[in-house]
Amino acid sequence: MQDSGTKSPKRDAMALARRLFEAGGTGALAVLEPGTAAPLVTMVNTAVDAGLRPLVLISALSLHTRCLAADPRASLMLHAGLPADGDPQTALRATLSGRFEKLAGEEARGAAKAFLARHPYADLYAGFGDFAYWRLNAENAHIVAGFGRAYDVRFKDLAEA
């Protein structure tokens, strides 16, 4: 995305959303259940790779992992927490949509480094055989930067913000 050097509410929101994902917080993962395609939302911890693509460490025993294995389409939302006014509707939140892929080899080792830097306590279970790193190859982002300030952008543009 070319930066014209001018500030805009949309560009500001994109920069805030980028920082939200870089911080590697806890997010809501929305997946589709196999067979019924019913939506399922669960909680995951996140980190990002160098391209801002979200990383999660999840167990094969979890329902959301089985859902991703059957259908990798998913969304991941992060929320900045309660603002000073206490109204969650005025808080920054961003949702990325795309497809997850299970990482292996060198990509998994790189994901482990990034993820454990954000979530060192996960080292306790990161080496268990049923846990694996998955990466969201996002296509789109929906950013809400406060009440009445919502923007739909391509993930490529968000990653370059």
CNS distance restraints for C-alpha pairs under 8 A (distance, minus, plus):
assign (resid   1 and name CA) (resid 156 and name CA) 7.99 0.50 0.50
assign (resid   1 and name CA) (resid 157 and name CA) 5.42 0.50 0.50
assign (resid   1 and name CA) (resid 160 and name CA) 6.28 0.50 0.50
assign (resid   1 and name CA) (resid 161 and name CA) 7.27 0.50 0.50
assign (resid   7 and name CA) (resid  11 and name CA) 6.48 0.50 0.50
assign (resid   7 and name CA) (resid  12 and name CA) 6.94 0.50 0.50
assign (resid   8 and name CA) (resid  12 and name CA) 6.10 0.50 0.50
assign (resid   9 and name CA) (resid  13 and name CA) 6.08 0.50 0.50
assign (resid  10 and name CA) (resid  14 and name CA) 6.20 0.50 0.50
assign (resid  10 and name CA) (resid 151 and name CA) 6.71 0.50 0.50
assign (resid  11 and name CA) (resid  15 and name CA) 6.24 0.50 0.50
assign (resid  11 and name CA) (resid 161 and name CA) 7.33 0.50 0.50
assign (resid  12 and name CA) (resid  16 and name CA) 6.26 0.50 0.50
assign (resid  13 and name CA) (resid  17 and name CA) 6.09 0.50 0.50
assign (resid  13 and name CA) (resid 143 and name CA) 6.99 0.50 0.50
assign (resid  13 and name CA) (resid 144 and name CA) 7.63 0.50 0.50
assign (resid  13 and name CA) (resid 145 and name CA) 5.61 0.50 0.50
assign (resid  14 and name CA) (resid  18 and name CA) 6.09 0.50 0.50
assign (resid  14 and name CA) (resid 143 and name CA) 7.28 0.50 0.50
assign (resid  14 and name CA) (resid 158 and name CA) 5.85 0.50 0.50
assign (resid  14 and name CA) (resid 161 and name CA) 6.24 0.50 0.50
assign (resid  15 and name CA) (resid  19 and name CA) 6.34 0.50 0.50
assign (resid  15 and name CA) (resid 158 and name CA) 7.60 0.50 0.50
assign (resid  15 and name CA) (resid 161 and name CA) 5.67 0.50 0.50
assign (resid  16 and name CA) (resid  20 and name CA) 6.20 0.50 0.50
assign (resid  16 and name CA) (resid  92 and name CA) 7.83 0.50 0.50
assign (resid  16 and name CA) (resid 145 and name CA) 7.91 0.50 0.50
assign (resid  17 and name CA) (resid  21 and name CA) 6.42 0.50 0.50
assign (resid  17 and name CA) (resid  92 and name CA) 7.49 0.50 0.50
assign (resid  17 and name CA) (resid  93 and name CA) 7.15 0.50 0.50
assign (resid  17 and name CA) (resid  94 and name CA) 6.04 0.50 0.50
assign (resid  17 and name CA) (resid 143 and name CA) 6.83 0.50 0.50
assign (resid  17 and name CA) (resid 158 and name CA) 7.86 0.50 0.50
assign (resid  18 and name CA) (resid  22 and name CA) 6.18 0.50 0.50
assign (resid  18 and name CA) (resid  52 and name CA) 7.65 0.50 0.50
assign (resid  18 and name CA) (resid 158 and name CA) 6.55 0.50 0.50
assign (resid  18 and name CA) (resid 159 and name CA) 6.86 0.50 0.50
assign (resid  18 and name CA) (resid 161 and name CA) 7.12 0.50 0.50
assign (resid  19 and name CA) (resid  23 and name CA) 6.09 0.50 0.50
assign (resid  20 and name CA) (resid  24 and name CA) 7.17 0.50 0.50
assign (resid  20 and name CA) (resid  25 and name CA) 7.64 0.50 0.50
assign (resid  20 and name CA) (resid  78 and name CA) 7.17 0.50 0.50
assign (resid  20 and name CA) (resid  79 and name CA) 7.74 0.50 0.50
assign (resid  20 and name CA) (resid  80 and name CA) 6.82 0.50 0.50
assign (resid  21 and name CA) (resid  25 and name CA) 7.14 0.50 0.50
assign (resid  21 and name CA) (resid  46 and name CA) 7.92 0.50 0.50
assign (resid  21 and name CA) (resid  47 and name CA) 7.20 0.50 0.50
assign (resid  21 and name CA) (resid  48 and name CA) 6.89 0.50 0.50
assign (resid  21 and name CA) (resid  52 and name CA) 7.28 0.50 0.50
assign (resid  21 and name CA) (resid  54 and name CA) 7.40 0.50 0.50
assign (resid  21 and name CA) (resid  78 and name CA) 7.15 0.50 0.50
assign (resid  22 and name CA) (resid  47 and name CA) 6.77 0.50 0.50
assign (resid  22 and name CA) (resid  48 and name CA) 6.08 0.50 0.50
assign (resid  22 and name CA) (resid  52 and name CA) 6.92 0.50 0.50
assign (resid  23 and name CA) (resid  47 and name CA) 7.24 0.50 0.50
assign (resid  23 and name CA) (resid 118 and name CA) 7.83 0.50 0.50
assign (resid  24 and name CA) (resid  45 and name CA) 7.19 0.50 0.50
assign (resid  24 and name CA) (resid  46 and name CA) 4.87 0.50 0.50
assign (resid  24 and name CA) (resid  47 and name CA) 4.21 0.50 0.50
assign (resid  24 and name CA) (resid  48 and name CA) 6.72 0.50 0.50
assign (resid  24 and name CA) (resid 118 and name CA) 6.30 0.50 0.50
assign (resid  25 and name CA) (resid  45 and name CA) 5.93 0.50 0.50
assign (resid  25 and name CA) (resid  46 and name CA) 5.56 0.50 0.50
assign (resid  25 and name CA) (resid  47 and name CA) 7.14 0.50 0.50
assign (resid  25 and name CA) (resid  78 and name CA) 7.00 0.50 0.50
assign (resid  26 and name CA) (resid  43 and name CA) 6.86 0.50 0.50
assign (resid  26 and name CA) (resid  44 and name CA) 5.65 0.50 0.50
assign (resid  26 and name CA) (resid  45 and name CA) 4.32 0.50 0.50
assign (resid  26 and name CA) (resid  46 and name CA) 5.97 0.50 0.50
assign (resid  26 and name CA) (resid  78 and name CA) 6.69 0.50 0.50
assign (resid  27 and name CA) (resid  43 and name CA) 5.65 0.50 0.50
assign (resid  27 and name CA) (resid  44 and name CA) 5.44 0.50 0.50
assign (resid  27 and name CA) (resid  45 and name CA) 6.15 0.50 0.50
assign (resid  27 and name CA) (resid  46 and name CA) 6.93 0.50 0.50
assign (resid  27 and name CA) (resid  76 and name CA) 6.45 0.50 0.50
assign (resid  27 and name CA) (resid  77 and name CA) 5.40 0.50 0.50
assign (resid  27 and name CA) (resid  78 and name CA) 4.64 0.50 0.50
assign (resid  27 and name CA) (resid  79 and name CA) 7.11 0.50 0.50
assign (resid  28 and name CA) (resid  41 and name CA) 6.29 0.50 0.50
assign (resid  28 and name CA) (resid  42 and name CA) 5.58 0.50 0.50
assign (resid  28 and name CA) (resid  43 and name CA) 4.75 0.50 0.50
assign (resid  28 and name CA) (resid  44 and name CA) 6.41 0.50 0.50
assign (resid  28 and name CA) (resid  76 and name CA) 5.63 0.50 0.50
assign (resid  28 and name CA) (resid  77 and name CA) 5.12 0.50 0.50
assign (resid  28 and name CA) (resid  78 and name CA) 6.63 0.50 0.50
assign (resid  29 and name CA) (resid  41 and name CA) 5.41 0.50 0.50
assign (resid  29 and name CA) (resid  42 and name CA) 5.22 0.50 0.50
assign (resid  29 and name CA) (resid  43 and name CA) 5.86 0.50 0.50
assign (resid  29 and name CA) (resid  44 and name CA) 6.52 0.50 0.50
assign (resid  29 and name CA) (resid  74 and name CA) 7.14 0.50 0.50
assign (resid  29 and name CA) (resid  75 and name CA) 5.89 0.50 0.50
assign (resid  29 and name CA) (resid  76 and name CA) 4.60 0.50 0.50
assign (resid  29 and name CA) (resid  77 and name CA) 6.61 0.50 0.50
assign (resid  30 and name CA) (resid  39 and name CA) 6.67 0.50 0.50
assign (resid  30 and name CA) (resid  40 and name CA) 5.56 0.50 0.50
assign (resid  30 and name CA) (resid  41 and name CA) 4.31 0.50 0.50
assign (resid  30 and name CA) (resid  42 and name CA) 6.54 0.50 0.50
assign (resid  30 and name CA) (resid  74 and name CA) 5.52 0.50 0.50
assign (resid  30 and name CA) (resid  75 and name CA) 5.09 0.50 0.50
assign (resid  30 and name CA) (resid  76 and name CA) 6.26 0.50 0.50
assign (resid  31 and name CA) (resid  39 and name CA) 5.82 0.50 0.50
assign (resid  31 and name CA) (resid  40 and name CA) 5.33 0.50 0.50
assign (resid  31 and name CA) (resid  41 and name CA) 6.40 0.50 0.50
assign (resid  31 and name CA) (resid  64 and name CA) 6.59 0.50 0.50
assign (resid  31 and name CA) (resid  67 and name CA) 6.37 0.50 0.50
assign (resid  31 and name CA) (resid  68 and name CA) 6.71 0.50 0.50
assign (resid  31 and name CA) (resid  72 and name CA) 7.84 0.50 0.50
assign (resid  31 and name CA) (resid  73 and name CA) 6.73 0.50 0.50
assign (resid  31 and name CA) (resid  74 and name CA) 4.80 0.50 0.50
assign (resid  31 and name CA) (resid  75 and name CA) 6.86 0.50 0.50
assign (resid  32 and name CA) (resid  36 and name CA) 7.94 0.50 0.50
assign (resid  32 and name CA) (resid  37 and name CA) 4.82 0.50 0.50
assign (resid  32 and name CA) (resid  38 and name CA) 5.53 0.50 0.50
assign (resid  32 and name CA) (resid  39 and name CA) 4.76 0.50 0.50
assign (resid  32 and name CA) (resid  40 and name CA) 6.02 0.50 0.50
assign (resid  32 and name CA) (resid  67 and name CA) 6.02 0.50 0.50
assign (resid  32 and name CA) (resid  68 and name CA) 7.59 0.50 0.50
assign (resid  32 and name CA) (resid  71 and name CA) 6.87 0.50 0.50
assign (resid  32 and name CA) (resid  73 and name CA) 7.39 0.50 0.50
assign (resid  32 and name CA) (resid  74 and name CA) 7.23 0.50 0.50
assign (resid  33 and name CA) (resid  37 and name CA) 4.79 0.50 0.50
assign (resid  33 and name CA) (resid  38 and name CA) 5.27 0.50 0.50
assign (resid  33 and name CA) (resid  39 and name CA) 6.24 0.50 0.50
assign (resid  33 and name CA) (resid  40 and name CA) 6.60 0.50 0.50
assign (resid  33 and name CA) (resid  64 and name CA) 7.99 0.50 0.50
assign (resid  33 and name CA) (resid  67 and name CA) 5.27 0.50 0.50
assign (resid  34 and name CA) (resid  38 and name CA) 7.91 0.50 0.50
assign (resid  34 and name CA) (resid  67 and name CA) 5.88 0.50 0.50
assign (resid  34 and name CA) (resid  70 and name CA) 6.14 0.50 0.50
assign (resid  34 and name CA) (resid  71 and name CA) 7.21 0.50 0.50
assign (resid  40 and name CA) (resid  64 and name CA) 7.57 0.50 0.50
assign (resid  42 and name CA) (resid  64 and name CA) 7.17 0.50 0.50
assign (resid  44 and name CA) (resid  56 and name CA) 6.81 0.50 0.50
assign (resid  44 and name CA) (resid  57 and name CA) 7.95 0.50 0.50
assign (resid  44 and name CA) (resid  58 and name CA) 7.86 0.50 0.50
assign (resid  45 and name CA) (resid  56 and name CA) 6.20 0.50 0.50
assign (resid  45 and name CA) (resid  57 and name CA) 7.44 0.50 0.50
assign (resid  45 and name CA) (resid 119 and name CA) 7.92 0.50 0.50
assign (resid  46 and name CA) (resid  54 and name CA) 6.28 0.50 0.50
assign (resid  46 and name CA) (resid  55 and name CA) 5.53 0.50 0.50
assign (resid  46 and name CA) (resid  56 and name CA) 5.12 0.50 0.50
assign (resid  46 and name CA) (resid  57 and name CA) 7.80 0.50 0.50
assign (resid  46 and name CA) (resid 115 and name CA) 7.08 0.50 0.50
assign (resid  47 and name CA) (resid  54 and name CA) 5.68 0.50 0.50
assign (resid  47 and name CA) (resid  55 and name CA) 5.12 0.50 0.50
assign (resid  47 and name CA) (resid  56 and name CA) 6.76 0.50 0.50
assign (resid  47 and name CA) (resid 114 and name CA) 6.50 0.50 0.50
assign (resid  47 and name CA) (resid 115 and name CA) 5.14 0.50 0.50
assign (resid  47 and name CA) (resid 118 and name CA) 6.43 0.50 0.50
assign (resid  48 and name CA) (resid  52 and name CA) 5.06 0.50 0.50
assign (resid  48 and name CA) (resid  53 and name CA) 5.20 0.50 0.50
assign (resid  48 and name CA) (resid  54 and name CA) 4.32 0.50 0.50
assign (resid  48 and name CA) (resid  55 and name CA) 5.33 0.50 0.50
assign (resid  48 and name CA) (resid 114 and name CA) 6.86 0.50 0.50
assign (resid  48 and name CA) (resid 115 and name CA) 7.36 0.50 0.50
assign (resid  49 and name CA) (resid  53 and name CA) 5.45 0.50 0.50
assign (resid  49 and name CA) (resid  54 and name CA) 6.60 0.50 0.50
assign (resid  49 and name CA) (resid  55 and name CA) 6.95 0.50 0.50
assign (resid  49 and name CA) (resid 111 and name CA) 6.76 0.50 0.50
assign (resid  49 and name CA) (resid 114 and name CA) 6.59 0.50 0.50
assign (resid  51 and name CA) (resid 159 and name CA) 6.48 0.50 0.50
assign (resid  52 and name CA) (resid 159 and name CA) 5.73 0.50 0.50
assign (resid  53 and name CA) (resid 135 and name CA) 6.54 0.50 0.50
assign (resid  53 and name CA) (resid 136 and name CA) 5.84 0.50 0.50
assign (resid  53 and name CA) (resid 137 and name CA) 6.16 0.50 0.50
assign (resid  53 and name CA) (resid 138 and name CA) 6.90 0.50 0.50
assign (resid  54 and name CA) (resid 135 and name CA) 5.67 0.50 0.50
assign (resid  54 and name CA) (resid 136 and name CA) 5.34 0.50 0.50
assign (resid  54 and name CA) (resid 137 and name CA) 7.76 0.50 0.50
assign (resid  55 and name CA) (resid 111 and name CA) 6.74 0.50 0.50
assign (resid  55 and name CA) (resid 115 and name CA) 6.98 0.50 0.50
assign (resid  55 and name CA) (resid 133 and name CA) 6.64 0.50 0.50
assign (resid  55 and name CA) (resid 134 and name CA) 5.68 0.50 0.50
assign (resid  55 and name CA) (resid 135 and name CA) 4.56 0.50 0.50
assign (resid  55 and name CA) (resid 136 and name CA) 6.52 0.50 0.50
assign (resid  56 and name CA) (resid 115 and name CA) 7.51 0.50 0.50
assign (resid  56 and name CA) (resid 133 and name CA) 5.62 0.50 0.50
assign (resid  56 and name CA) (resid 134 and name CA) 5.35 0.50 0.50
assign (resid  56 and name CA) (resid 135 and name CA) 6.50 0.50 0.50
assign (resid  57 and name CA) (resid 115 and name CA) 7.77 0.50 0.50
assign (resid  57 and name CA) (resid 126 and name CA) 7.36 0.50 0.50
assign (resid  57 and name CA) (resid 131 and name CA) 6.52 0.50 0.50
assign (resid  57 and name CA) (resid 132 and name CA) 5.58 0.50 0.50
assign (resid  57 and name CA) (resid 133 and name CA) 4.54 0.50 0.50
assign (resid  57 and name CA) (resid 134 and name CA) 6.40 0.50 0.50
assign (resid  58 and name CA) (resid  62 and name CA) 7.34 0.50 0.50
assign (resid  58 and name CA) (resid  65 and name CA) 6.60 0.50 0.50
assign (resid  58 and name CA) (resid 131 and name CA) 5.36 0.50 0.50
assign (resid  58 and name CA) (resid 132 and name CA) 5.72 0.50 0.50
assign (resid  58 and name CA) (resid 133 and name CA) 6.53 0.50 0.50
assign (resid  58 and name CA) (resid 134 and name CA) 7.49 0.50 0.50
assign (resid  59 and name CA) (resid  65 and name CA) 6.57 0.50 0.50
assign (resid  59 and name CA) (resid 130 and name CA) 5.23 0.50 0.50
assign (resid  59 and name CA) (resid 131 and name CA) 4.20 0.50 0.50
assign (resid  59 and name CA) (resid 132 and name CA) 6.45 0.50 0.50
assign (resid  60 and name CA) (resid  65 and name CA) 5.53 0.50 0.50
assign (resid  60 and name CA) (resid  66 and name CA) 6.52 0.50 0.50
assign (resid  60 and name CA) (resid 130 and name CA) 5.20 0.50 0.50
assign (resid  60 and name CA) (resid 131 and name CA) 6.18 0.50 0.50
assign (resid  60 and name CA) (resid 132 and name CA) 7.60 0.50 0.50
assign (resid  61 and name CA) (resid  65 and name CA) 7.21 0.50 0.50
assign (resid  61 and name CA) (resid  66 and name CA) 7.50 0.50 0.50
assign (resid  61 and name CA) (resid 130 and name CA) 6.91 0.50 0.50
assign (resid  62 and name CA) (resid  66 and name CA) 6.57 0.50 0.50
assign (resid  63 and name CA) (resid  67 and name CA) 6.18 0.50 0.50
assign (resid  64 and name CA) (resid  68 and name CA) 6.24 0.50 0.50
assign (resid  65 and name CA) (resid  69 and name CA) 6.17 0.50 0.50
assign (resid  66 and name CA) (resid  70 and name CA) 6.30 0.50 0.50
assign (resid  67 and name CA) (resid  71 and name CA) 6.02 0.50 0.50
assign (resid  67 and name CA) (resid  72 and name CA) 7.42 0.50 0.50
assign (resid  68 and name CA) (resid  72 and name CA) 4.40 0.50 0.50
assign (resid  68 and name CA) (resid  73 and name CA) 7.05 0.50 0.50
assign (resid  68 and name CA) (resid  74 and name CA) 7.62 0.50 0.50
assign (resid  68 and name CA) (resid 100 and name CA) 6.92 0.50 0.50
assign (resid  72 and name CA) (resid  99 and name CA) 4.92 0.50 0.50
assign (resid  72 and name CA) (resid 100 and name CA) 4.99 0.50 0.50
assign (resid  72 and name CA) (resid 101 and name CA) 6.85 0.50 0.50
assign (resid  73 and name CA) (resid  97 and name CA) 7.61 0.50 0.50
assign (resid  73 and name CA) (resid  98 and name CA) 5.70 0.50 0.50
assign (resid  73 and name CA) (resid  99 and name CA) 4.42 0.50 0.50
assign (resid  73 and name CA) (resid 100 and name CA) 6.55 0.50 0.50
assign (resid  74 and name CA) (resid  97 and name CA) 5.87 0.50 0.50
assign (resid  74 and name CA) (resid  98 and name CA) 5.81 0.50 0.50
assign (resid  74 and name CA) (resid  99 and name CA) 5.90 0.50 0.50
assign (resid  74 and name CA) (resid 100 and name CA) 7.00 0.50 0.50
assign (resid  75 and name CA) (resid  95 and name CA) 6.48 0.50 0.50
assign (resid  75 and name CA) (resid  96 and name CA) 5.44 0.50 0.50
assign (resid  75 and name CA) (resid  97 and name CA) 4.28 0.50 0.50
assign (resid  75 and name CA) (resid  98 and name CA) 6.49 0.50 0.50
assign (resid  76 and name CA) (resid  95 and name CA) 5.39 0.50 0.50
assign (resid  76 and name CA) (resid  96 and name CA) 5.30 0.50 0.50
assign (resid  76 and name CA) (resid  97 and name CA) 6.59 0.50 0.50
assign (resid  77 and name CA) (resid  93 and name CA) 6.93 0.50 0.50
assign (resid  77 and name CA) (resid  94 and name CA) 5.51 0.50 0.50
assign (resid  77 and name CA) (resid  95 and name CA) 4.09 0.50 0.50
assign (resid  77 and name CA) (resid  96 and name CA) 6.44 0.50 0.50
assign (resid  78 and name CA) (resid  93 and name CA) 5.62 0.50 0.50
assign (resid  78 and name CA) (resid  94 and name CA) 5.59 0.50 0.50
assign (resid  78 and name CA) (resid  95 and name CA) 6.54 0.50 0.50
assign (resid  79 and name CA) (resid  91 and name CA) 7.28 0.50 0.50
assign (resid  79 and name CA) (resid  92 and name CA) 6.07 0.50 0.50
assign (resid  79 and name CA) (resid  93 and name CA) 4.30 0.50 0.50
assign (resid  79 and name CA) (resid  94 and name CA) 6.69 0.50 0.50
assign (resid  80 and name CA) (resid  91 and name CA) 6.31 0.50 0.50
assign (resid  80 and name CA) (resid  92 and name CA) 5.39 0.50 0.50
assign (resid  80 and name CA) (resid  93 and name CA) 6.06 0.50 0.50
assign (resid  81 and name CA) (resid  88 and name CA) 7.15 0.50 0.50
assign (resid  81 and name CA) (resid  91 and name CA) 6.59 0.50 0.50
assign (resid  81 and name CA) (resid  92 and name CA) 7.72 0.50 0.50
assign (resid  82 and name CA) (resid  86 and name CA) 5.49 0.50 0.50
assign (resid  82 and name CA) (resid  87 and name CA) 6.54 0.50 0.50
assign (resid  82 and name CA) (resid  88 and name CA) 5.40 0.50 0.50
assign (resid  82 and name CA) (resid  91 and name CA) 6.23 0.50 0.50
assign (resid  83 and name CA) (resid  87 and name CA) 6.60 0.50 0.50
assign (resid  83 and name CA) (resid  88 and name CA) 6.86 0.50 0.50
assign (resid  83 and name CA) (resid  90 and name CA) 7.07 0.50 0.50
assign (resid  83 and name CA) (resid  91 and name CA) 5.75 0.50 0.50
assign (resid  87 and name CA) (resid  91 and name CA) 7.24 0.50 0.50
assign (resid  89 and name CA) (resid 146 and name CA) 6.76 0.50 0.50
assign (resid  89 and name CA) (resid 147 and name CA) 6.21 0.50 0.50
assign (resid  90 and name CA) (resid 145 and name CA) 7.32 0.50 0.50
assign (resid  90 and name CA) (resid 146 and name CA) 4.10 0.50 0.50
assign (resid  90 and name CA) (resid 147 and name CA) 4.80 0.50 0.50
assign (resid  91 and name CA) (resid 144 and name CA) 7.69 0.50 0.50
assign (resid  91 and name CA) (resid 145 and name CA) 6.50 0.50 0.50
assign (resid  91 and name CA) (resid 146 and name CA) 5.23 0.50 0.50
assign (resid  91 and name CA) (resid 147 and name CA) 7.74 0.50 0.50
assign (resid  92 and name CA) (resid 143 and name CA) 7.56 0.50 0.50
assign (resid  92 and name CA) (resid 144 and name CA) 5.67 0.50 0.50
assign (resid  92 and name CA) (resid 145 and name CA) 4.43 0.50 0.50
assign (resid  92 and name CA) (resid 146 and name CA) 5.71 0.50 0.50
assign (resid  93 and name CA) (resid 143 and name CA) 6.02 0.50 0.50
assign (resid  93 and name CA) (resid 144 and name CA) 5.33 0.50 0.50
assign (resid  93 and name CA) (resid 145 and name CA) 6.51 0.50 0.50
assign (resid  94 and name CA) (resid 141 and name CA) 6.81 0.50 0.50
assign (resid  94 and name CA) (resid 142 and name CA) 5.62 0.50 0.50
assign (resid  94 and name CA) (resid 143 and name CA) 4.36 0.50 0.50
assign (resid  94 and name CA) (resid 144 and name CA) 6.15 0.50 0.50
assign (resid  95 and name CA) (resid 141 and name CA) 5.52 0.50 0.50
assign (resid  95 and name CA) (resid 142 and name CA) 5.13 0.50 0.50
assign (resid  95 and name CA) (resid 143 and name CA) 6.47 0.50 0.50
assign (resid  96 and name CA) (resid 138 and name CA) 5.88 0.50 0.50
assign (resid  96 and name CA) (resid 139 and name CA) 7.35 0.50 0.50
assign (resid  96 and name CA) (resid 140 and name CA) 5.75 0.50 0.50
assign (resid  96 and name CA) (resid 141 and name CA) 4.49 0.50 0.50
assign (resid  96 and name CA) (resid 142 and name CA) 6.55 0.50 0.50
assign (resid  96 and name CA) (resid 155 and name CA) 7.40 0.50 0.50
assign (resid  97 and name CA) (resid 138 and name CA) 5.24 0.50 0.50
assign (resid  97 and name CA) (resid 139 and name CA) 5.98 0.50 0.50
assign (resid  97 and name CA) (resid 140 and name CA) 5.38 0.50 0.50
assign (resid  97 and name CA) (resid 141 and name CA) 6.40 0.50 0.50
assign (resid  98 and name CA) (resid 136 and name CA) 6.48 0.50 0.50
assign (resid  98 and name CA) (resid 137 and name CA) 5.62 0.50 0.50
assign (resid  98 and name CA) (resid 138 and name CA) 4.14 0.50 0.50
assign (resid  98 and name CA) (resid 139 and name CA) 5.15 0.50 0.50
assign (resid  98 and name CA) (resid 140 and name CA) 6.91 0.50 0.50
assign (resid  99 and name CA) (resid 136 and name CA) 5.63 0.50 0.50
assign (resid  99 and name CA) (resid 137 and name CA) 5.35 0.50 0.50
assign (resid  99 and name CA) (resid 138 and name CA) 6.40 0.50 0.50
assign (resid 100 and name CA) (resid 134 and name CA) 6.28 0.50 0.50
assign (resid 100 and name CA) (resid 135 and name CA) 5.32 0.50 0.50
assign (resid 100 and name CA) (resid 136 and name CA) 4.26 0.50 0.50
assign (resid 100 and name CA) (resid 137 and name CA) 5.93 0.50 0.50
assign (resid 101 and name CA) (resid 134 and name CA) 5.40 0.50 0.50
assign (resid 101 and name CA) (resid 135 and name CA) 5.41 0.50 0.50
assign (resid 101 and name CA) (resid 136 and name CA) 6.57 0.50 0.50
assign (resid 101 and name CA) (resid 137 and name CA) 7.52 0.50 0.50
assign (resid 102 and name CA) (resid 132 and name CA) 7.02 0.50 0.50
assign (resid 102 and name CA) (resid 133 and name CA) 6.08 0.50 0.50
assign (resid 102 and name CA) (resid 134 and name CA) 4.32 0.50 0.50
assign (resid 102 and name CA) (resid 135 and name CA) 6.54 0.50 0.50
assign (resid 103 and name CA) (resid 107 and name CA) 5.86 0.50 0.50
assign (resid 103 and name CA) (resid 108 and name CA) 4.95 0.50 0.50
assign (resid 103 and name CA) (resid 132 and name CA) 7.24 0.50 0.50
assign (resid 103 and name CA) (resid 133 and name CA) 5.62 0.50 0.50
assign (resid 103 and name CA) (resid 134 and name CA) 5.51 0.50 0.50
assign (resid 103 and name CA) (resid 135 and name CA) 6.96 0.50 0.50
assign (resid 104 and name CA) (resid 108 and name CA) 4.72 0.50 0.50
assign (resid 104 and name CA) (resid 109 and name CA) 7.72 0.50 0.50
assign (resid 104 and name CA) (resid 133 and name CA) 7.87 0.50 0.50
assign (resid 105 and name CA) (resid 109 and name CA) 6.43 0.50 0.50
assign (resid 106 and name CA) (resid 110 and name CA) 6.21 0.50 0.50
assign (resid 107 and name CA) (resid 111 and name CA) 6.13 0.50 0.50
assign (resid 108 and name CA) (resid 112 and name CA) 6.05 0.50 0.50
assign (resid 108 and name CA) (resid 132 and name CA) 7.84 0.50 0.50
assign (resid 108 and name CA) (resid 133 and name CA) 6.08 0.50 0.50
assign (resid 109 and name CA) (resid 113 and name CA) 6.36 0.50 0.50
assign (resid 110 and name CA) (resid 114 and name CA) 6.41 0.50 0.50
assign (resid 111 and name CA) (resid 115 and name CA) 5.86 0.50 0.50
assign (resid 111 and name CA) (resid 133 and name CA) 6.61 0.50 0.50
assign (resid 112 and name CA) (resid 116 and name CA) 5.77 0.50 0.50
assign (resid 112 and name CA) (resid 133 and name CA) 7.22 0.50 0.50
assign (resid 113 and name CA) (resid 117 and name CA) 6.14 0.50 0.50
assign (resid 114 and name CA) (resid 118 and name CA) 6.75 0.50 0.50
assign (resid 115 and name CA) (resid 119 and name CA) 6.02 0.50 0.50
assign (resid 115 and name CA) (resid 120 and name CA) 7.89 0.50 0.50
assign (resid 116 and name CA) (resid 120 and name CA) 4.65 0.50 0.50
assign (resid 116 and name CA) (resid 121 and name CA) 7.59 0.50 0.50
assign (resid 116 and name CA) (resid 122 and name CA) 6.48 0.50 0.50
assign (resid 116 and name CA) (resid 123 and name CA) 6.58 0.50 0.50
assign (resid 119 and name CA) (resid 123 and name CA) 7.92 0.50 0.50
assign (resid 122 and name CA) (resid 126 and name CA) 5.75 0.50 0.50
assign (resid 123 and name CA) (resid 127 and name CA) 7.09 0.50 0.50
assign (resid 125 and name CA) (resid 131 and name CA) 7.56 0.50 0.50
assign (resid 126 and name CA) (resid 131 and name CA) 6.19 0.50 0.50
assign (resid 126 and name CA) (resid 132 and name CA) 7.61 0.50 0.50
assign (resid 127 and name CA) (resid 131 and name CA) 6.99 0.50 0.50
assign (resid 138 and name CA) (resid 155 and name CA) 5.99 0.50 0.50
assign (resid 139 and name CA) (resid 154 and name CA) 6.06 0.50 0.50
assign (resid 139 and name CA) (resid 155 and name CA) 5.08 0.50 0.50
assign (resid 139 and name CA) (resid 156 and name CA) 7.20 0.50 0.50
assign (resid 140 and name CA) (resid 152 and name CA) 7.30 0.50 0.50
assign (resid 140 and name CA) (resid 153 and name CA) 5.97 0.50 0.50
assign (resid 140 and name CA) (resid 154 and name CA) 4.53 0.50 0.50
assign (resid 140 and name CA) (resid 155 and name CA) 4.68 0.50 0.50
assign (resid 140 and name CA) (resid 156 and name CA) 7.97 0.50 0.50
assign (resid 141 and name CA) (resid 152 and name CA) 5.78 0.50 0.50
assign (resid 141 and name CA) (resid 153 and name CA) 5.29 0.50 0.50
assign (resid 141 and name CA) (resid 154 and name CA) 5.94 0.50 0.50
assign (resid 141 and name CA) (resid 155 and name CA) 5.50 0.50 0.50
assign (resid 141 and name CA) (resid 158 and name CA) 7.49 0.50 0.50
assign (resid 142 and name CA) (resid 150 and name CA) 7.17 0.50 0.50
assign (resid 142 and name CA) (resid 151 and name CA) 5.79 0.50 0.50
assign (resid 142 and name CA) (resid 152 and name CA) 4.59 0.50 0.50
assign (resid 142 and name CA) (resid 153 and name CA) 6.49 0.50 0.50
assign (resid 143 and name CA) (resid 150 and name CA) 5.52 0.50 0.50
assign (resid 143 and name CA) (resid 151 and name CA) 5.15 0.50 0.50
assign (resid 143 and name CA) (resid 152 and name CA) 6.38 0.50 0.50
assign (resid 143 and name CA) (resid 153 and name CA) 7.95 0.50 0.50
assign (resid 144 and name CA) (resid 148 and name CA) 7.86 0.50 0.50
assign (resid 144 and name CA) (resid 149 and name CA) 5.70 0.50 0.50
assign (resid 144 and name CA) (resid 150 and name CA) 4.31 0.50 0.50
assign (resid 144 and name CA) (resid 151 and name CA) 6.49 0.50 0.50
assign (resid 145 and name CA) (resid 149 and name CA) 5.40 0.50 0.50
assign (resid 145 and name CA) (resid 150 and name CA) 6.33 0.50 0.50
assign (resid 146 and name CA) (resid 150 and name CA) 7.56 0.50 0.50
assign (resid 153 and name CA) (resid 157 and name CA) 6.79 0.50 0.50
assign (resid 153 and name CA) (resid 158 and name CA) 6.94 0.50 0.50
assign (resid 154 and name CA) (resid 158 and name CA) 6.55 0.50 0.50
assign (resid 155 and name CA) (resid 159 and name CA) 6.05 0.50 0.50
assign (resid 156 and name CA) (resid 160 and name CA) 6.44 0.50 0.50
assign (resid 157 and name CA) (resid 161 and name CA) 6.19 0.50 0.50
